Amino acid sequence: MIDHFEIKTINFDDCKMFYAKVLPPLNIELKWADESAAGFGLCNNSKVGFMIEKFESSISSHIAFSADSKEAVINFYNTGIENGFLCNGQPGLRRNYASIYYAAFLFDPDGNNVEAVAYL
């Protein structure tokens, strides 16, 4: 039901790099960027669905990206850890959310809780 969403970032370049690295396992890529904004979308689609914009302040958010499989969640998480980003929850079932909810969590450079989730 969401057409697109945007977050404000004070660490724009670091956040752009974070999302450009961790989202490809979820079939999401950087579509465009300039000095103050960047747009991301599905690899096989020209539409932008997620944007970041440079701003003077940031409010922590929770962003959950859909994953096609358990393996995609694991790849998202491993890519983030391998690139030096911080864990906020290792890949695993989150039965407290739902019996089929498989997710992993990373912090982006602004402290946003970024999740990849697959329903098994």
N, C-alpha and C positions, 0 to 999 in steps of 0.2 A: 504494500500500500504506500510505501515511501517512494517518491520520485527521485529525490536526492537529499543529501544532508551535508552540512559543512561544520567544521570546527575551527575555532580561532587558535593560533599558536604563537607563542613568543619565541620558540626555537624553530623557526620555519625551515631552515636548511636541514637541520637534524631530523625533524619530523618528516620532511619530504623523503629523505634517504631511508628512514625507518619504514614508511609505508611502501616505498618502491621496492624494498627488499623482502618484507614479510608477506605482502599480499599476493605475489605471483603463485604460490602454492594453492591459493583460493581462486585462481583463474581471474585475478584482478591485476591490472597494470596501470602505470602512469600514462595518461593520455596527453597531457599538456602541462606546462609550467612556465611561469615567468618569475620575476624577482619577488613577488608578494603572494602568489597563489599557485595551487596545483590541483589538477583534476584527475581522478582515477575512475576506471570503469572496467567492465568485463572484457576479457581479452578478445572475444569474438564479436564485439559490439562497439560502435563508435560513441555511444552515449556515456556521459559522465554521470556517476551516481554518488560519488563521495569527493568532497573538496576540503582542502585546508587553506587557510588564509592567514598571512602574517598579521599580528595584532599586538597591541601594547600589553595585553593581559590575557590570561587563559583561565578557564574554569574547567576543572577536571570532569571528564565525561566517561561513560561506559559505552563502548561501541562493540557490537557483536556482528561479525561477518559470517555468512553462511559458508559451510564447507560441504563438498560433495561426499566426503568419506572420512573415516577415522584416520586414514593415511594422510589426507590433506591437512587435518588438524595437527597431526604430528609434524608434518613438513613445515607448516606455518611456525610452530613453536621452535623446532630445531633451527630453522633459518634465523629466527630472532636471536636465539641464544648464541649461535655461531657467530653472529655479527655484533655481539656484545650488549644486546638489549636485556632488560631485566625481566625475570620471571615473576608473574603474579598468580601462577597456578599451572602446574604441569598437566600434560594431557591425561585425561581420564574421564570415567563416567561421573556425572554429578547427579546421583540418585536423589539428592535433596531438591533438585529442580524437576527432574522427570527420570523415569527408569531407563530411557533411551537417549539421554542428553550427554553427549561426549564433547568435551570442550578443553581448551587450553587458553591461558591468559598471559599477556605480556604488557609491560608498561611502555608507552611511547616516551620520547624525550621530554614531553610536557607533563608526564604523570597520568595520562589518560589510560584507563583500563581497556585494553584492546583484546577482544576475544574472537576465537574461531570456534564454531559449533557445528556439529553434525548430529543428526538424529539417527541412531542405529536401529 
